[in-house]
Amino acid sequence: MGERVLVTGASGFLGGHVVRDLRAHGYVVTAAGRRADALPEGPVVVGDLDDLASCDVPADVVVHCAALSSPWGRWAAFAHANVTGTARVLAYARRVGARRLVHVSSPGIYAAPRDRVGIREHEVDPSRPMNAYIRSKLHAEALLRAASGRGDGPEVVVLRPRGIIGPGDPALVPRLLRVHERVGVPLLRGGRGLVDLTAVQNVALAVRLAIEVPAAAGRAFNVTNGDPRAFVDLLDQLLTGMGLPLRHRHLPAGAVAGLATVLEAVCGVLPGRPEPPVTRYTVSTITHSQTLDITRARTVLGYEPVVSLDEALASYATPAATATATAATATAAVSAAATGGRRG
């Protein structure tokens, strides 16, 4: 029998894929998540991260996929979900004697309003996070580094996967399709900024390697498909594959960035702090190149993508996937409001 693994966020997109991949490779997996109807079949724990305080399910490894993810929101919500939540996961891992904790973080911690190509894992500037979500992920990583440095808990491995796409994607492509349907996708600087994406199957592989490779302990790893391309080229390939018209809106990057700054200031003082139609972080991601160096994942983990970017994009072009993605464009806003943008 394989090692026992508890996966948080297992009712979400990535977490579900991780559970299925680990089970397919002989691990005994308990899927933990908030939505019972979305958890993979098999042993489950239903609840949020606070409920881990009373969880007595044994685990040799904990994989932490759960997160509150959104370009906008109150710091208190992100701090509770992503910082306190990570502390809950760490405490659980210590209590059950897990040997390793694999934490799924975010390459958003590299975000900056400028081109950044070939970013390596140490090239993080924590002094100016672009939003509360990024700030919370920086705090969560710092918490785990401190715990790892004390040596009084499980080994910690941090993964930073970029732009996860593929079967069951509830967010990235559906949001893009919603914008495409309503007004056309904006292209800033001609859409030539380089974008890194990652097939969800490749992230699941990286998680498994992070569990298995002894030399991964105490380290952080960028994870992508290693195939950065211009935003406009990816967009056109996706839309063409789905049989949709190419609808572009060429807009001046400086003016849009300025508008996002103003909208954030206004929405920040309105009752309920509604999310702006466009944020500085979103503008930055579609304006500037941001690519990650995955040399460390390749050399230490032995990571190599098993699903190509073309295959991942083509997965949206199947009739079932097209219907699912199209339906998601109509429900994404309602779902985000209901779930708080949580990952599983």
C-alpha positions in Angstrom: 0.0 0.0 0.0 1.2 3.5 -0.9 1.8 6.5 1.4 -1.3 8.2 2.9 -1.9 11.7 1.5 -4.4 14.3 2.5 -5.2 16.9 -0.2 -6.8 20.2 0.7 -8.9 22.0 -1.8 -9.8 18.7 -3.4 -13.3 20.0 -4.5 -11.5 22.5 -6.7 -10.0 22.3 -10.2 -6.4 21.6 -9.3 -7.1 19.6 -6.1 -9.4 17.2 -7.9 -6.7 16.5 -10.6 -4.1 16.0 -7.9 -6.3 13.5 -6.0 -7.0 11.5 -9.1 -3.3 11.5 -10.2 -2.0 10.4 -6.9 -4.6 7.6 -6.6 -3.7 6.4 -10.1 -0.1 6.1 -8.9 -0.8 4.0 -5.8 -1.2 6.6 -3.1 -4.0 6.3 -0.5 -5.6 9.7 -0.7 -8.1 11.5 1.5 -9.8 14.4 -0.4 -10.5 17.4 1.8 -12.7 20.2 0.6 -15.7 22.4 1.3 -18.1 21.1 -1.4 -19.1 17.5 -0.8 -20.7 17.2 -4.2 -17.5 18.2 -6.0 -15.1 15.9 -4.1 -13.7 12.9 -6.0 -15.0 9.6 -5.0 -13.2 7.8 -2.2 -12.2 8.8 1.4 -13.2 12.4 2.0 -13.2 15.1 4.7 -15.9 17.8 4.1 -15.2 21.2 5.7 -12.9 24.2 5.5 -9.4 24.6 6.8 -10.5 25.6 10.2 -12.0 22.1 10.6 -8.6 20.6 10.3 -8.1 21.4 14.0 -10.4 18.5 14.8 -9.4 16.2 11.9 -7.7 13.0 13.0 -7.3 11.4 9.5 -3.7 10.0 9.4 -1.4 11.3 6.7 2.2 10.8 5.7 2.1 13.7 3.3 -0.2 16.8 3.1 -0.8 18.6 -0.2 -2.2 22.1 0.4 -4.1 23.2 -2.7 -6.9 25.2 -1.0 -6.8 29.0 -1.4 -8.9 32.1 -1.7 -7.9 33.5 -5.1 -9.1 36.8 -6.6 -7.6 40.0 -7.9 -9.7 42.0 -5.5 -11.0 41.6 -1.9 -10.6 42.5 1.7 -7.3 41.7 3.4 -9.0 40.1 6.3 -10.6 37.5 4.1 -7.4 36.6 2.3 -5.4 36.6 5.6 -7.9 34.1 7.2 -8.1 31.8 4.1 -4.5 31.9 3.0 -2.4 32.7 6.0 -4.4 31.4 8.9 -5.6 28.5 6.7 -2.0 27.6 5.9 -1.1 27.7 9.6 -4.0 25.3 10.2 -2.7 22.9 7.5 0.8 23.1 9.1 -0.6 22.4 12.6 -2.5 19.4 11.2 0.6 18.0 9.5 2.6 18.3 12.7 -0.1 16.7 14.8 -0.4 13.6 12.6 3.3 13.4 12.0 3.3 13.9 8.3 6.9 13.8 6.8 6.2 16.4 4.1 3.9 19.3 3.3 3.6 20.3 -0.4 2.2 23.9 -0.6 0.7 25.2 -3.8 1.6 28.9 -3.9 1.3 31.5 -6.7 3.7 33.1 -9.2 1.6 36.2 -8.6 4.3 37.0 -6.0 6.5 37.9 -8.9 4.0 40.4 -10.4 5.2 43.9 -11.3 4.1 46.5 -13.8 7.0 45.7 -16.2 8.3 42.9 -18.4 9.9 40.1 -16.4 11.3 37.1 -18.4 12.9 34.0 -17.1 12.1 34.7 -13.4 13.9 32.5 -11.0 12.5 31.4 -7.6 14.6 33.8 -5.5 13.6 36.8 -7.5 10.8 37.9 -5.3 10.2 41.5 -4.0 7.8 41.2 -1.1 7.8 45.0 -0.5 5.1 46.0 -3.0 2.5 43.2 -3.6 0.0 44.3 -6.2 -3.1 43.1 -4.3 -4.2 41.5 -1.1 -4.2 38.0 -2.6 -0.5 38.2 -3.5 0.3 39.7 -0.1 -1.4 36.7 1.6 0.6 34.2 -0.5 3.8 36.0 0.5 2.8 35.7 4.2 1.9 32.0 3.8 5.2 31.2 2.2 7.1 33.2 4.9 5.2 31.2 7.6 6.2 27.9 6.1 9.9 29.0 5.6 10.0 29.9 9.3 8.6 26.6 10.3 11.0 24.7 8.0 13.9 26.7 9.4 13.0 25.6 13.0 13.0 22.0 11.9 10.1 21.1 14.2 7.6 20.0 11.6 7.3 18.3 8.2 9.6 19.0 5.3 8.1 21.8 3.2 8.1 22.0 -0.6 6.5 25.1 -2.3 5.2 25.0 -5.9 4.4 28.1 -8.0 2.4 26.9 -11.0 1.5 29.6 -13.6 -1.8 29.9 -15.5 -3.3 26.5 -14.9 -5.6 25.4 -17.8 -7.2 22.2 -19.0 -10.2 19.9 -18.4 -12.6 21.3 -15.8 -11.0 24.8 -15.7 -13.6 27.0 -13.9 -11.9 30.3 -14.1 -9.2 31.3 -16.5 -10.7 30.5 -19.9 -14.3 30.9 -18.9 -13.5 34.5 -17.7 -11.7 35.2 -20.9 -14.7 33.9 -22.9 -17.1 36.0 -21.0 -15.1 39.1 -21.9 -14.8 38.0 -25.5 -18.6 37.5 -25.7 -19.4 40.9 -24.1 -17.0 43.3 -25.5 -14.1 41.5 -27.2 -10.7 40.7 -25.5 -8.6 43.8 -25.0 -5.1 43.8 -26.4 -2.6 46.1 -24.8 0.7 46.7 -26.6 -0.7 44.6 -29.4 -1.1 41.5 -27.2 2.6 40.7 -27.7 3.4 40.2 -24.0 4.7 36.7 -23.3 2.4 34.4 -21.3 3.4 31.2 -19.5 0.6 28.6 -19.0 0.6 25.2 -17.4 -1.6 22.1 -18.2 -3.3 21.0 -15.0 -2.0 17.5 -15.6 1.6 18.8 -15.5 0.9 20.6 -12.2 -0.4 17.3 -10.8 2.8 15.6 -11.9 4.9 18.3 -10.2 3.0 17.7 -7.0 3.7 14.0 -7.2 7.4 14.7 -7.8 7.4 17.1 -4.9 6.2 14.3 -2.7 8.7 11.8 -3.9 12.0 13.5 -4.5 14.1 13.8 -1.3 16.1 16.8 -2.6 13.0 18.9 -3.0 12.7 19.4 0.8 12.9 23.1 1.8 12.8 24.4 -1.7 10.4 26.4 -4.0 9.8 25.5 -7.6 8.4 27.3 -10.6 6.1 25.1 -12.6 5.0 25.9 -16.2 4.7 24.2 -19.6 8.0 25.8 -20.5 6.5 27.2 -23.6 5.8 30.9 -23.3 3.9 32.6 -26.2 2.5 35.9 -27.0 -0.9 36.5 -25.4 -2.6 37.3 -28.8 -1.3 34.1 -30.3 -2.6 32.0 -27.4 -6.0 33.8 -27.6 -6.4 33.3 -31.3 -5.4 29.6 -31.1 -8.0 29.1 -28.4 -10.8 30.9 -30.1 -10.1 29.3 -33.5 -10.1 25.9 -31.9 -13.5 26.6 -30.3 -14.9 27.9 -33.6 -15.3 31.4 -32.2 -14.7 34.7 -34.1 -11.5 36.6 -33.3 -12.7 39.8 -31.5 -9.9 42.0 -30.4 -10.0 45.5 -28.8 -6.7 47.3 -29.2 -6.4 49.8 -26.3 -3.6 52.1 -25.1 -1.9 50.3 -22.2 -1.0 53.5 -20.3 -4.6 54.8 -20.3 -6.0 51.4 -19.2 -3.5 51.1 -16.4 -4.4 54.6 -15.2 -8.1 53.8 -15.4 -7.5 50.7 -13.3 -5.7 52.7 -10.6 -8.6 55.2 -10.4 -11.3 52.4 -10.3 -9.4 50.6 -7.5 -9.3 53.9 -5.5 -13.0 54.5 -6.1 -14.2 51.0 -5.4 -12.0 50.9 -2.3 -14.2 53.5 -0.6 -17.6 52.5 -1.9 -20.0 50.5 0.4 -19.2 46.9 0.1 -15.9 47.6 -1.8 -17.2 46.1 -5.1 -14.6 44.6 -7.5 -13.6 47.1 -10.2 -14.3 46.2 -13.8 -10.5 46.1 -14.3 -7.7 45.9 -11.7 -4.0 46.9 -11.9 -3.0 43.3 -11.5 -5.2 42.2 -14.4 -3.8 45.0 -16.6 -0.3 44.0 -15.7 -0.8 40.3 -16.6 -2.1 41.1 -20.1 0.3 44.0 -20.8 3.7 42.8 -19.7 5.7 39.6 -20.4 6.0 37.4 -17.3 7.7 34.1 -17.9 9.2 31.7 -15.3 12.5 29.8 -15.4 11.7 26.1 -14.6 15.3 24.9 -14.6 15.2 24.0 -10.9 12.0 21.9 -11.3 13.7 20.1 -14.2 17.0 19.5 -12.5 15.9 18.8 -9.0 12.4 17.2 -9.4 13.1 15.7 -12.8 10.0 17.5 -14.1 9.1 17.5 -17.8 5.6 18.4 -19.0 3.6 15.4 -20.2 0.8 17.4 -21.8 1.8 20.0 -24.4 0.4 23.5 -24.5 -1.3 22.8 -27.8 -2.9 19.7 -26.3 -4.1 21.7 -23.3 -5.6 24.4 -25.6 -7.2 21.8 -27.9 -9.0 20.3 -24.9 -11.3 23.3 -24.9 -12.3 22.6 -28.5 -14.2 19.3 -27.8 -18.0 19.6 -27.9 -18.3 18.8 -24.2 -15.6 21.1 -23.2 -16.9 23.9 -25.4 -20.4 23.6 -23.9 -18.9 23.5 -20.4 -16.7 26.6 -21.0 -19.6 28.5 -22.6 -21.9 27.7 -19.7 -19.2 28.8 -17.3 -19.1 32.2 -18.9 -22.7 32.8 -17.8 -22.2 31.5 -14.3 -18.6 32.5 -13.4 -19.6 35.8 -11.7 -22.4 34.2 -9.6 -20.0 31.3 -8.7 -17.3 33.7 -7.6 -19.6 35.6 -5.4 -21.0 32.4 -3.8 -17.6 30.7 -3.2 -15.5 33.8 -2.5 -13.1 32.8 -5.3 -11.9 29.9 -3.3 -9.8 27.0 -4.7 -11.6 24.0 -3.4 
